[in-house]
Amino acid sequence: MALETTVKLTVNVVLSALAVSNLMHLLPYSWSQQEKWQEISTEVKHSQGRVNNLRTVFSRYFDPQQAETIMKEQSSRLEPGQRQIFWQDKPAKDAKKVINGE
């Protein structure tokens, strides 16, 4: 009976040692997988922000209510009742005359 108990105890100790050894080999792999998962989740968050921005732009461009506004922004055409204003820089001496009321 003592021999049987010793053999069982020895087998259990060897199995426990093998289990601990395998766990020690798997821990670095698990840590590297967790680091990769963190990197991927960070990239997903950044990509999600870009996707949200692109969805907003997409929905704006394909919104029928905003089509006229977008066409005005992207073209140089004016409505019939509008006039285009051209800003010009005045020379320095003319600017003094305007300020002084001359």
Protein Blocks (a to p, Z undefined) as FASTA:
>chain_A
ZZmmmmmmmmmmmmmmmmmmmmmmmmmmmmmmmmmmmmmmmmmmmmmmmmmmmmmmmmmm
mmmklmmmmmmmmpcbdcfkbccdddddddfklmmmmmnoZZ
